[in-house]
Each structure stands twice: as C-alpha cells, then as structure tokens.
Amino acid sequence: MSRRYLVSQLFDGQQMLKNVVLTVERGRVTALDKERNRWDEKLQGILAPGFVDLQVNGGGGLLFNQVREGEQVLSVLRAHGRFGTTAMLPTVISDDLAVMTRAADAVARARQSSPFGILGIHFEGPHLATGKRGVHNPEQMRPIGEAEWQLYARDDLGIKLVTLAPETVSEAEIRTLISLGVIVFLGHSNANADQVERALAAGACGFTHLFNAMSPLASRAPGMVGAALLDEHSMAGLILDGHHMDYRAARLALKCKGRDNLMLVTDAMPPVGGEHHSFELVGRRVNRDGDRLLGPDGELAGSVLEMNRAVLNAIAALDVPPGQALRMASANPARAVGMEAVLGHLKPGALANMVLLGEGMRVIGSWVAGEPLWRDEA
C-alpha cells in the first residue's frame, strides 16, 4: 500500500524543494513529483531525512548496558524519535562480557521488528586506555579475548561498530575485526600520532567523540587529535552540547576535516526523553546538573543532548547552513556505516526514515521505514 504526502518543504538530502508530493510504498520513497492533484496527507514544515545517531547510550529512562529485552531497545528508539532520530546504534560502554552479550541479544531481538531503526550495535570499549577512560570503569578494560572475538563475529547484530584504543589492540587484530565485518573507530586513547596512523592504515575509519578522552594536539606530539584532524578520509563524531568541547574546537575540526567527514552524535543517557535525573552507570551514580550529567567526581558522564538540539547548535556554533547541519545528523553518519544508499536522503529508493521539523527544529513527527515512530499531537 502506498501513501502520498503533500509536503510544503522537503529537504531531500541535498536541496530544499517546495510543494512536492512524496510517495512511500513498502517502507521506501518511490517518487517525488510536482503533480499535486492526488495526496493522502498534508505535511506542514520541513520534511527531512531522519537523524542517524551512532553513539547513544540510552534514553527514556533506560540504559543499554542494562537492557534485557528487545522491547526495551525499541523503547529507547521511540524516546529519541521525539527528537528526530529514526535510526541508531545502541551503544554499550565498557562492561563485563555477560552485560555485553545480554545487550547484544536484546539488540538482535529488536532488529527482528525494526531493522531500519535499530541498525546494529556500538561497543564503546572495553579495549580502551585506562588513562583516558572518562566515566568507563577501569576494572572492565581488557584486551580482546576469545569470548569477545565470538561476540564480534555474530551475524545477527546488523552493523557492528567497536571503539578501541590503538595502543591496546594490534594492527593485526584491527584487520581481523574488519574481516569479521566490524567497523573500527578510535577513541578513549593516549596513542601517539604514529600509532593512530598505523591503526588507520590497518582499516580503522573513524573517531569517537573527537577531542574528548583522547591524546591532545601539541607542538611535538600531535596525538590522536592531530592525527584525526590531518586524516582526509576518516569520520569523526562531535558532541555539540556546549560542555564536551569549546565550539571553537568544533570549528577547527570543520576546517580541517571538511563538511562531509563530521557527524553529530548525542552520547545520550537515560534522562533524554525520560523523567529520571539520576541513574546508575557501571557502578557509579550519575546525576543531572542542568543540561549536563556528572559522575561522582564531577566528570562528564554522557549527555542529555537531543539530536534536534545538536542540529541547532551546529547551525549556531559552526556557522553552517541548515542543510549542512541536517546532513551532519543524517547523511554523514549513514555514510560512516555504509548505509548512504538508503539513509540520509529522501530520493526514490531511500528508506522512508523521515523527520518533520517545525519552528526552531521542533520535531512534529518521525517515521521509520514509512511507519510512524512519534507524532506531536499538540
């Protein structure tokens, strides 16, 4: 069954179109045309590609490290659908193998009913550097063992992304991960620039929350930050919440890496889309303090950033046009995980993952593969 939407403004991923009819059939965009005689529903606002979040720890009161059921994973997706995210990689931070496996099982079950909303899973750790652990539990950090290899080899998880520190994982191991279909990002690391460049040569292709929890740029030691800024091909995530980085650092990243190699991530935690202001994270109490989350030692512990707010912040802080900010939240992350053919645009053949935006990037509605995810009934 097809459904035709008369859209007042449509951002197709590259340009803004006005007064067009978008046809959705079997979860995909099948046509865009100017003929406006036949339509089923009128959408006022800007219809854009749904946002893609590759680093989201939880939402709606739930933490992915604690989920047990596929329905809980889908509940987090719905919580973020209020803010325009229609596809995500549930992110599990450093924990013991039982927790990692339990979360992976829940993701696999969720994907059975929503494979285009729950794209796969992101293991942020546990193969990280203790000196750049952030809020991660240092007792959980370890080399890749046989049990982890079996987990990373699973073929029921969809997209598999692993964030690791290259000083803890060899180049041969990175190549093996890639042979298992794993996308390798670098982060939580004290690696020097040479180690980073060797990891990139071995197949690593991105950086998790650029600038945060990684060796900084210095005159005689460019570190991971310097290597990331120099590399023309890798992707990098930015947490534009006003706390994780000075916006001037983000503008520097834009100048160095270009508009197509930066993507917005939220690093969101359970309070996003929920009512809880305090929660347990790998044995540590995290509390909300205004628009930030703090661990017991005052360290940042994820964020309460929503993706539509990240888009607004990109427009204001990076001085990029709205279309570019929207791409940083959709097309760029889709390309980072090889989904650019069907996500990040609304041209024929694309999945109908869509977000309807009103004034100030307020989300009016969101869809996954043509099915409503969230709608503002106000």
Steps between C-alpha positions, in 0.01 A plus 500: 500500500635841405453831678545840342605804704458856380804669655530878529881480529714192443875472554596204285850477645652751261250772422177650625191435288163669542149366455586149387323168540707222654377146449585225749441135418619197696719712721683683224474826311380411152434840343538876535291709268337839456159362405286597798156379398517176701628470854401331827648729764632853508819565698572858606860568594830365372508129422861381521690171515470348845795550729754220546671477840803272522571565868201479728528336840134510591186706534149492638637394838687199358872429463617257233747345745197393702248389237385140484218503247462613141198709597720705733732578209202609291378715789826695489457549125151639558633735768752642253240511223354800683818684404530380141723194530360219287804270483762428764780281619422412862828560682632276776789640702777295661350222710536131565433246229164394642369857474636542147343171390166575665484839326596340169223242540247777567618694194472190283141450615414867443638480148252227415220757513691822419817431299498849351457673836743286696786478252730292716714553808793716609740355755680800648768300676616304687830511306587853610781685679445536873665843492223627271214299644264789572203352684587143394588253776877433484447154649309401186770602253676205341654363180284316249445146628353193336153577634508851354613362165196272498274793584644717224462215249122475549300549183165588663598844627485705181764772491774439758712796607780471756679796656850406615832651600767405244769466767297213651406320177754397236477584132456129426205491739348805332527323165336191650214710638444647157501152345214418739299793366577732791537875444790626713503846656776635722451672834562500876867487417841640588647380170762708324446616144709216354286239674185668376625514142592131510153417628345700217721320250379170647141601430369712785277765344368736765537673835258486790411841653793692349707696756347318797698231683787491252861619488494871411681699234833645611794646309725195529230241560202531265324217680173345394337839454770616259494174304122515476500858373766418240331191361286584197300179485390412853176608665476666839212546740436827684297545818373856457339547840708799611678294765702231326697747290557867438318584179820650361647151508202378300552776244866399473390142433268624227781692332738205518273206420244663277123501513451139390725332758338629818186357653286596794458253784314543827679266744154504657418339833172385663368849591452588131132451428444385857426639844795360695773741608724246673608151399763234555773466238742208534488523877519879524221745576440760227292810567353761273627854558303729270580396144793275588560169677770463764658199664595489868834671435347778292594340168269516199300179468338502160247768417138607497537628145215435256587474131277786388677719756836383364388613153403842636834528678686409181324779311580755769845387615651380173332764284384239250174525303205292621537251217858425599407458865224260399750301293734479799215331687391268219700453180843514663437240771320283245810506281721422799329162537445426131128583492516804274308329219182484707541746790580870515292600198137490384543416135334204327647178637573642846348357813215721617679591823378856535465786745254789475643818649327817608621834631834480680554137394206387713414146400140462384527138390740221414477180297705182464462324165176688445347400835429774756751501785381813680249777435445823690125516548509846659 
